[in-house]
Amino acid sequence: MNKYIIVILMTLLSGLAFSQEKVEGVVLDSEGANALSLSGANVYWQDSQTGVVTDFDGKFSIPYLKEFNRLIISYVGFESDTLTINEPKTIRVSLKPSNELDEVVVQQQRDAIQKTYFSPQNVITVNSDELLKAACCNLAESFETNPAIDVNLSDGLTGTKQIQMLGLTSPYLLITQENIPMVRGASQAYGLTFTPGTWIESIQITKGAGSVVNGYESISGQINTELVKPLTDNAVFVNGYANQNGRYELNTHFNRKLTEKWSTGLYIHGNKRTQIEDDNEDGFLDAPLGEQLNVMNRWQYQDAEKGFVSFFNVRFLNDEKQVGQVDFNPDTYRVDVGNRSLSGAEVWGSEINTRRFDTSLKLGYVFPELPFQSFGFQTSYSYHKQDSYFGFRTYDINHESLYSNLIFNSIIGDTRNKFKTGITFAYDGYDEIVTATDYSRVDNSVGAFFEYSYENLEKVSLTAGLRVDNHNRLGTFVTPRFHIRYTPWDKGSLRGSFGRGKRAANIFAENQQLFASARTINIADSGGSVYGLEPEDAWNYGVSFLQGFNFLNRKGDISLDYYITDFENQIVVDWETPQEVSFYNLDGDSSAKSFQIELNYELLKRLNFRTSYKFYDVSTDYKSGSLQKPLLAQDRFFINLGYETEAKENGSQWKFDYTLHSMGKKRLPDTSSNPVEYQLAEFSSPYNHMNAQITKVFSKNIEVYLGAENLSDIQQSNPVLGANDPFGPNFDTTIVFAPIMGRMFYGGFRFKI
Amino acid sequence: MKTTILSVAMMLIAVLTYAQDKNKKMTFDVNGKCAMCKERIEEAALNVKGVKYANWSIPTHQLDIIMDERKTDAMKIKMAIVEVGHDTKELKATDEAYNSVHPCCLYREDNSDDGQHHGNKQ
C-alpha cells in the first residue's frame, strides 16, 4: 500500500514540476485535421544556450527560462516560427512549408590528412629529408643521423652494418616494411641492406614494447619502413652514387598513374664494387667485391568514394658478395670442404650469394559512412635462398615464409575509445645446412589480438594490447603490451610502457659472422624445441619524458628515456673462449639497461643542432661469470648539425650536414688464452667518427651531393686476427670494434621529374 | 503466415532503423577559428553521450557528426557546444561562456580562418 502512495506522489510531483518549469508542445506540418507531426524539428530560445529536438511524434519539452521569451521553431523545408512565451504552457505549433531551402546541404568531404594524435608509444619518425642527410645507400645506413639506433660493423669481412637499439642487436627488434615483418629468419644478417635507400619514404622507430598488432617477436622495439608510393612518388627519378673505394649505385624509379584509381611504379636498383681495397695491408679485402640487382614493381589502387585502398608488390633480388684474401679467386682457389687436408697453397675466401623473391598484398577498406571503422588485410610470401661458404665452412639456408594478418578497427562509444582486433597466421619453412649438419625445420603459428586505445585528445592517451598465439615450437602463450602518455603541462609528454616478447632464435642466421673464424661451434642441447634450446623470452619496461621549448624565439626539445629489457630466457652467444663459440640457455640474469638524453634546437635560422648522450649497461651471466656485452660502447655521444640556405623560387639551395659519433671504450671478448701475438687488450680505445655532406639543389629537378665518411680517418689495424694464417687455429674476423675503411669521399646526383 | 510475420518484422525493423539510426550522420555550422577551437568543439561534442565521431573543419566551420540517434539529438550536441563558448546557428553562447575561450579564439571579432597562422603561433 505504502509503495503505491509513494509512486502516486512521485508522479504528481513530477507532473507539477513539469507544468511549472517547462514549455511543452507538438510541432505539425500544417494546420487542419490532417496535419502530420514533424519529428526532428529544432525548438530553442533565441540567443540562448538551450534547445531541444522534437521526438518521433513531433512532441517537445523545453525548460522555461525567464531571461528569454522568444521561442524559435525551425525545420528544414519550412518557414521558421518565432513565438513569444511569457509563462510555462503547452503549445501547438504549425509550420508553413517554405519554398526556399534555408539550410544548404554540404557535401561530405574526406580529410586528406588523417588527424594524428600524440601517440602513447615513443615513436620517432625519420622522414625523407632526414634520410637524405646520409646519402648512401640502404636501410642499414639510414640511421647514421639518428641517435636512437646504433650502427656497427657486424664483422671484419662483409662491411655489413648491423643495427642496435637499447643495447640489443636487430634480432630483438621487429623490422617491418609497411607493417609486414620483413628482416627476420634467414635475412636477419643482411636483410637491411636489401632495401635501397631511395625506396624509403619514411621510417618509424618505436622504442620499447611495440604494438601487439604486428606480432609477438619484438622485444626492444620496432622499426617500420614506409616505401615510396606510385601515386605520390616522382614520375621519373634517377640517382647515381659513386665512392672512392669503387662502390657504384644506380637507382631508377618510374611511376605512372594509369586511371583515376590505379597507379603503378617500377623501381630498379643496382650496385657493384669491383675495386680491391686493402688499406690496412693484412691481405684481406676491407670491403667485399659484389653486386646486387633489386627490382620491385608496385601497384596502388585507391577508390576514396567506396573506401578501398590496396597495394600489391612484387620484388626480386640477387645479391653476390665475395670476401676474404685479396688473391682469392673462387674458380680456382676454393678449398675442398670434404677433404680438409691442405697443401699450403690455399687462399682463404668466402662467397655469400642471396636470391630472394617477395610478394605482398595489402587491402584496406574504410566504411564510407563510418570513417572510424575499417578492415585491413595484409598477406605476404617470400622465398629467401642464401648459399655461402667461409673457408672450410658452408652455410646454406632456404627460408620460405608466409604471413597473413587481418585487422578490424572500430570504436567503443566514441572515437576517443578505439580498438583493433584480428588474427595472424604465419608459416616459416627453413632448409638450413651448416657444413654437413641439417637443421631444417618448420615453424607455424596462429594468433589473435585485441588492442584498446584511449585518447583524451590532449591530456592522456593509452594503448593496451593483448595477443594469444599458438606456435608449434613456442607453445601457447600470451603477449601483453601497454603504453601510456600523459601531458602534465604545455609541450611536455611523459610516457611509460611495458611488454613481453618471445621468439625462436635463428642462432646461425643471426650470428653468421662467427663462421668466418676458426672457432668451433657448440650448442648446449637442453632438449628444447629450437636447435635443442629454449625460446627467448623477455620483458621490456621503459619511461620517457619529452619537453618542447622556445628559447630566444627558436624551437627546441629535450628528451630523456630509460629502458630495461629483462630476459627470462635468452640464447647466450658466448665467444669468451677464443677457439669456441657456444650457444646455451641463459642460466642466471641477463638484462639490457639503456639511458638516453637528447637535445634538438634550432641554433640559428635553418641551422639545426641535435646532440645526445647514451649510457648502456648490458650484462649477461655467462658460464664464466657476469660480463658486459662485448663490442658495445657503454658511453656514446652524438652531434648532428644541419644547415640549409633559404630556398629560391625554383627550389635551388645549399644543404650542409655534419655528424659526430663519439664512442667510449668497448669490452673485447677474452683472448688471453691465445698466443701473445693474437691477444687483444681488455678494452678498445675510444674514438670519434665523423661524416659530412654538402648538397647543392639546382632546381626541383636536379641536385648533386658530395660527402665524406670517417673524416678523422680512424681505422682498426687488425680486424682479422691471424690474417697471416687463415686456416690456422687463431683465425678470427669477428672482433671488430672500429671502422675498417679509412677516410672516404663520395658523390652523387638525384634527378626527378 | 510465416511470410506475414516475417514481413511485419521486416517493416518494424525498417521503421525502427528509420526512426533511430545508430550511426546518424549530420553536418552543421559551428563558429570558431583555429586549431584550439577545433579541439574544444570536438571534445564538447564527444562528451555528449551517443556522439561517436566529431570532426570540425577550420576553413569551412562545418562540424561533421556521427551519433547514435537513440541516445542523443542535434540540439543536445549544440547545447554542449555553446556551453564551451561556440555559437551555432540556433543557439548562442552566453557572454560568460564565450569569454571563457582562450583570447586568441575570440571568433566573434574576426570569424576568419586563421588555422595556419594560429598553428604556428602556438
Boltz contact constraints between the chains, C-beta under 6 A:
constraints:
  - contact:
      token1: [A, 42]
      token2: [B, 90]
      max_distance: 6.0
  - contact:
      token1: [A, 44]
      token2: [B, 90]
      max_distance: 6.0
  - contact:
      token1: [A, 44]
      token2: [B, 91]
      max_distance: 6.0
  - contact:
      token1: [A, 47]
      token2: [B, 92]
      max_distance: 6.0
  - contact:
      token1: [A, 49]
      token2: [B, 82]
      max_distance: 6.0
  - contact:
      token1: [A, 49]
      token2: [B, 91]
      max_distance: 6.0
  - contact:
      token1: [A, 49]
      token2: [B, 94]
      max_distance: 6.0
  - contact:
      token1: [A, 51]
      token2: [B, 75]
      max_distance: 6.0
  - contact:
      token1: [A, 51]
      token2: [B, 90]
      max_distance: 6.0
  - contact:
      token1: [A, 51]
      token2: [B, 91]
      max_distance: 6.0
  - contact:
      token1: [A, 52]
      token2: [B, 75]
      max_distance: 6.0
  - contact:
      token1: [A, 53]
      token2: [B, 73]
      max_distance: 6.0
  - contact:
      token1: [A, 53]
      token2: [B, 74]
      max_distance: 6.0
  - contact:
      token1: [A, 53]
      token2: [B, 75]
      max_distance: 6.0
  - contact:
      token1: [A, 56]
      token2: [B, 19]
      max_distance: 6.0
  - contact:
      token1: [A, 106]
      token2: [B, 27]
      max_distance: 6.0
  - contact:
      token1: [A, 106]
      token2: [B, 62]
      max_distance: 6.0
  - contact:
      token1: [A, 370]
      token2: [B, 23]
      max_distance: 6.0
  - contact:
      token1: [A, 372]
      token2: [B, 53]
      max_distance: 6.0
  - contact:
      token1: [A, 414]
      token2: [B, 46]
      max_distance: 6.0
  - contact:
      token1: [A, 414]
      token2: [B, 51]
      max_distance: 6.0
  - contact:
      token1: [A, 414]
      token2: [B, 52]
      max_distance: 6.0
  - contact:
      token1: [A, 415]
      token2: [B, 53]
      max_distance: 6.0
  - contact:
      token1: [A, 416]
      token2: [B, 46]
      max_distance: 6.0
  - contact:
      token1: [A, 457]
      token2: [B, 39]
      max_distance: 6.0
  - contact:
      token1: [A, 457]
      token2: [B, 43]
      max_distance: 6.0
